Amino acid sequence: MQRGLRNIAIVVSIVQFYLPLIADTHRSEEALFAQIQLHAEAGESSRVHAFGNEFHKKYPLSKRRGDVYLLMAKNAITVDSALTVSYTH
């Protein structure tokens, strides 16, 4: 009985430690995406591309990757740079 309670206490401790780390990662993804959107609305193409590249490096498996690609392409200065965004990431 004591062994079972000790194992439960260990599991609860591990969950308490890792849960905030997982939540911070999710918030960071949301915050970075929000920054990209704000810069896109302001027409700041260089900042959109900088934050977009950072987003792709930090969150390669994100569901928002496509949205970030579109924002980067829409904010490209030339057609060639818009096409480059689509094929280099």
mmCIF file of the C-alpha atoms, coordinates in Angstrom:
data_MODEL
# 
_entry.id   MODEL 
# 
loop_
_atom_site.group_PDB 
_atom_site.id 
_atom_site.type_symbol 
_atom_site.label_atom_id 
_atom_site.label_alt_id 
_atom_site.label_comp_id 
_atom_site.label_asym_id 
_atom_site.label_entity_id 
_atom_site.label_seq_id 
_atom_site.pdbx_PDB_ins_code 
_atom_site.Cartn_x 
_atom_site.Cartn_y 
_atom_site.Cartn_z 
_atom_site.occupancy 
_atom_site.B_iso_or_equiv 
_atom_site.pdbx_formal_charge 
_atom_site.auth_seq_id 
_atom_site.auth_comp_id 
_atom_site.auth_asym_id 
_atom_site.auth_atom_id 
_atom_site.pdbx_PDB_model_num 
ATOM 1  C CA . MET A 1 1  ? 0.000  0.000  0.000   1.00 0.00 ? 1  MET A CA 1 
ATOM 2  C CA . GLN A 1 2  ? 2.781  2.435  0.914   1.00 0.00 ? 2  GLN A CA 1 
ATOM 3  C CA . ARG A 1 3  ? 4.635  1.606  -2.286  1.00 0.00 ? 3  ARG A CA 1 
ATOM 4  C CA . GLY A 1 4  ? 1.534  2.428  -4.347  1.00 0.00 ? 4  GLY A CA 1 
ATOM 5  C CA . LEU A 1 5  ? 1.031  5.746  -2.564  1.00 0.00 ? 5  LEU A CA 1 
ATOM 6  C CA . ARG A 1 6  ? 4.698  6.611  -3.043  1.00 0.00 ? 6  ARG A CA 1 
ATOM 7  C CA . ASN A 1 7  ? 4.435  5.871  -6.785  1.00 0.00 ? 7  ASN A CA 1 
ATOM 8  C CA . ILE A 1 8  ? 1.336  8.055  -7.053  1.00 0.00 ? 8  ILE A CA 1 
ATOM 9  C CA . ALA A 1 9  ? 3.149  10.869 -5.238  1.00 0.00 ? 9  ALA A CA 1 
ATOM 10 C CA . ILE A 1 10 ? 6.075  10.581 -7.660  1.00 0.00 ? 10 ILE A CA 1 
ATOM 11 C CA . VAL A 1 11 ? 3.783  10.716 -10.688 1.00 0.00 ? 11 VAL A CA 1 
ATOM 12 C CA . VAL A 1 12 ? 1.915  13.736 -9.307  1.00 0.00 ? 12 VAL A CA 1 
ATOM 13 C CA . SER A 1 13 ? 5.220  15.516 -8.663  1.00 0.00 ? 13 SER A CA 1 
ATOM 14 C CA . ILE A 1 14 ? 6.403  14.849 -12.208 1.00 0.00 ? 14 ILE A CA 1 
ATOM 15 C CA . VAL A 1 15 ? 3.133  16.121 -13.681 1.00 0.00 ? 15 VAL A CA 1 
ATOM 16 C CA . GLN A 1 16 ? 3.273  19.255 -11.529 1.00 0.00 ? 16 GLN A CA 1 
ATOM 17 C CA . PHE A 1 17 ? 6.784  19.944 -12.787 1.00 0.00 ? 17 PHE A CA 1 
ATOM 18 C CA . TYR A 1 18 ? 6.165  19.396 -16.512 1.00 0.00 ? 18 TYR A CA 1 
ATOM 19 C CA . LEU A 1 19 ? 2.651  20.828 -16.903 1.00 0.00 ? 19 LEU A CA 1 
ATOM 20 C CA . PRO A 1 20 ? 3.727  24.492 -16.649 1.00 0.00 ? 20 PRO A CA 1 
ATOM 21 C CA . LEU A 1 21 ? 6.533  23.854 -19.151 1.00 0.00 ? 21 LEU A CA 1 
ATOM 22 C CA . ILE A 1 22 ? 4.055  22.439 -21.656 1.00 0.00 ? 22 ILE A CA 1 
ATOM 23 C CA . ALA A 1 23 ? 1.655  25.336 -21.079 1.00 0.00 ? 23 ALA A CA 1 
ATOM 24 C CA . ASP A 1 24 ? 4.450  27.916 -21.568 1.00 0.00 ? 24 ASP A CA 1 
ATOM 25 C CA . THR A 1 25 ? 5.418  26.308 -24.862 1.00 0.00 ? 25 THR A CA 1 
ATOM 26 C CA . HIS A 1 26 ? 1.851  26.519 -26.113 1.00 0.00 ? 26 HIS A CA 1 
ATOM 27 C CA . ARG A 1 27 ? 1.517  30.149 -25.055 1.00 0.00 ? 27 ARG A CA 1 
ATOM 28 C CA . SER A 1 28 ? 4.793  30.966 -26.724 1.00 0.00 ? 28 SER A CA 1 
ATOM 29 C CA . GLU A 1 29 ? 3.524  29.541 -30.013 1.00 0.00 ? 29 GLU A CA 1 
ATOM 30 C CA . GLU A 1 30 ? 0.311  31.545 -29.709 1.00 0.00 ? 30 GLU A CA 1 
ATOM 31 C CA . ALA A 1 31 ? 2.210  34.718 -28.796 1.00 0.00 ? 31 ALA A CA 1 
ATOM 32 C CA . LEU A 1 32 ? 4.634  34.364 -31.691 1.00 0.00 ? 32 LEU A CA 1 
ATOM 33 C CA . PHE A 1 33 ? 1.784  33.749 -34.140 1.00 0.00 ? 33 PHE A CA 1 
ATOM 34 C CA . ALA A 1 34 ? -0.020 36.824 -32.781 1.00 0.00 ? 34 ALA A CA 1 
ATOM 35 C CA . GLN A 1 35 ? 3.115  38.913 -33.358 1.00 0.00 ? 35 GLN A CA 1 
ATOM 36 C CA . ILE A 1 36 ? 3.319  37.689 -36.944 1.00 0.00 ? 36 ILE A CA 1 
ATOM 37 C CA . GLN A 1 37 ? -0.312 38.629 -37.509 1.00 0.00 ? 37 GLN A CA 1 
ATOM 38 C CA . LEU A 1 38 ? 0.163  42.111 -36.028 1.00 0.00 ? 38 LEU A CA 1 
ATOM 39 C CA . HIS A 1 39 ? 3.207  42.819 -38.191 1.00 0.00 ? 39 HIS A CA 1 
ATOM 40 C CA . ALA A 1 40 ? 1.392  41.476 -41.248 1.00 0.00 ? 40 ALA A CA 1 
ATOM 41 C CA . GLU A 1 41 ? -1.543 43.821 -40.641 1.00 0.00 ? 41 GLU A CA 1 
ATOM 42 C CA . ALA A 1 42 ? 0.894  46.728 -40.238 1.00 0.00 ? 42 ALA A CA 1 
ATOM 43 C CA . GLY A 1 43 ? 2.619  45.816 -43.516 1.00 0.00 ? 43 GLY A CA 1 
ATOM 44 C CA . GLU A 1 44 ? 6.007  45.273 -41.877 1.00 0.00 ? 44 GLU A CA 1 
ATOM 45 C CA . SER A 1 45 ? 7.270  42.610 -44.269 1.00 0.00 ? 45 SER A CA 1 
ATOM 46 C CA . SER A 1 46 ? 10.793 42.275 -42.865 1.00 0.00 ? 46 SER A CA 1 
ATOM 47 C CA . ARG A 1 47 ? 9.437  41.651 -39.355 1.00 0.00 ? 47 ARG A CA 1 
ATOM 48 C CA . VAL A 1 48 ? 6.838  39.184 -40.671 1.00 0.00 ? 48 VAL A CA 1 
ATOM 49 C CA . HIS A 1 49 ? 9.609  37.199 -42.371 1.00 0.00 ? 49 HIS A CA 1 
ATOM 50 C CA . ALA A 1 50 ? 11.910 37.344 -39.343 1.00 0.00 ? 50 ALA A CA 1 
ATOM 51 C CA . PHE A 1 51 ? 9.223  36.145 -36.948 1.00 0.00 ? 51 PHE A CA 1 
ATOM 52 C CA . GLY A 1 52 ? 7.943  33.652 -39.536 1.00 0.00 ? 52 GLY A CA 1 
ATOM 53 C CA . ASN A 1 53 ? 11.359 32.050 -39.844 1.00 0.00 ? 53 ASN A CA 1 
ATOM 54 C CA . GLU A 1 54 ? 11.653 31.917 -36.064 1.00 0.00 ? 54 GLU A CA 1 
ATOM 55 C CA . PHE A 1 55 ? 8.197  30.313 -35.858 1.00 0.00 ? 55 PHE A CA 1 
ATOM 56 C CA . HIS A 1 56 ? 9.150  27.579 -38.347 1.00 0.00 ? 56 HIS A CA 1 
ATOM 57 C CA . LYS A 1 57 ? 12.359 26.804 -36.467 1.00 0.00 ? 57 LYS A CA 1 
ATOM 58 C CA . LYS A 1 58 ? 10.676 26.660 -33.053 1.00 0.00 ? 58 LYS A CA 1 
ATOM 59 C CA . TYR A 1 59 ? 7.457  24.917 -34.051 1.00 0.00 ? 59 TYR A CA 1 
ATOM 60 C CA . PRO A 1 60 ? 8.093  22.740 -37.123 1.00 0.00 ? 60 PRO A CA 1 
ATOM 61 C CA . LEU A 1 61 ? 5.050  20.551 -36.426 1.00 0.00 ? 61 LEU A CA 1 
ATOM 62 C CA . SER A 1 62 ? 2.610  23.364 -35.675 1.00 0.00 ? 62 SER A CA 1 
ATOM 63 C CA . LYS A 1 63 ? -0.854 23.348 -37.206 1.00 0.00 ? 63 LYS A CA 1 
ATOM 64 C CA . ARG A 1 64 ? -0.345 27.058 -37.941 1.00 0.00 ? 64 ARG A CA 1 
ATOM 65 C CA . ARG A 1 65 ? 2.585  26.520 -40.329 1.00 0.00 ? 65 ARG A CA 1 
ATOM 66 C CA . GLY A 1 66 ? 0.395  27.030 -43.373 1.00 0.00 ? 66 GLY A CA 1 
ATOM 67 C CA . ASP A 1 67 ? -1.039 30.246 -41.982 1.00 0.00 ? 67 ASP A CA 1 
ATOM 68 C CA . VAL A 1 68 ? 2.456  31.554 -41.315 1.00 0.00 ? 68 VAL A CA 1 
ATOM 69 C CA . TYR A 1 69 ? 3.549  30.650 -44.868 1.00 0.00 ? 69 TYR A CA 1 
ATOM 70 C CA . LEU A 1 70 ? 0.589  32.565 -46.270 1.00 0.00 ? 70 LEU A CA 1 
ATOM 71 C CA . LEU A 1 71 ? 1.275  35.624 -44.136 1.00 0.00 ? 71 LEU A CA 1 
ATOM 72 C CA . MET A 1 72 ? 4.924  35.563 -45.182 1.00 0.00 ? 72 MET A CA 1 
ATOM 73 C CA . ALA A 1 73 ? 4.012  35.213 -48.856 1.00 0.00 ? 73 ALA A CA 1 
ATOM 74 C CA . LYS A 1 74 ? 1.400  37.976 -48.680 1.00 0.00 ? 74 LYS A CA 1 
ATOM 75 C CA . ASN A 1 75 ? 3.976  40.278 -47.130 1.00 0.00 ? 75 ASN A CA 1 
ATOM 76 C CA . ALA A 1 76 ? 6.744  39.503 -49.593 1.00 0.00 ? 76 ALA A CA 1 
ATOM 77 C CA . ILE A 1 77 ? 8.020  42.513 -51.458 1.00 0.00 ? 77 ILE A CA 1 
ATOM 78 C CA . THR A 1 78 ? 8.393  40.752 -54.818 1.00 0.00 ? 78 THR A CA 1 
ATOM 79 C CA . VAL A 1 79 ? 6.768  37.778 -56.494 1.00 0.00 ? 79 VAL A CA 1 
ATOM 80 C CA . ASP A 1 80 ? 10.101 35.947 -56.494 1.00 0.00 ? 80 ASP A CA 1 
ATOM 81 C CA . SER A 1 81 ? 10.469 36.320 -52.739 1.00 0.00 ? 81 SER A CA 1 
ATOM 82 C CA . ALA A 1 82 ? 6.879  35.135 -52.237 1.00 0.00 ? 82 ALA A CA 1 
ATOM 83 C CA . LEU A 1 83 ? 7.642  31.989 -54.230 1.00 0.00 ? 83 LEU A CA 1 
ATOM 84 C CA . THR A 1 84 ? 10.867 31.479 -52.299 1.00 0.00 ? 84 THR A CA 1 
ATOM 85 C CA . VAL A 1 85 ? 8.923  31.478 -49.021 1.00 0.00 ? 85 VAL A CA 1 
ATOM 86 C CA . SER A 1 86 ? 6.788  28.622 -50.279 1.00 0.00 ? 86 SER A CA 1 
ATOM 87 C CA . TYR A 1 87 ? 9.672  26.405 -51.346 1.00 0.00 ? 87 TYR A CA 1 
ATOM 88 C CA . THR A 1 88 ? 12.438 27.017 -48.832 1.00 0.00 ? 88 THR A CA 1 
ATOM 89 C CA . HIS A 1 89 ? 10.593 26.060 -45.654 1.00 0.00 ? 89 HIS A CA 1 
# 
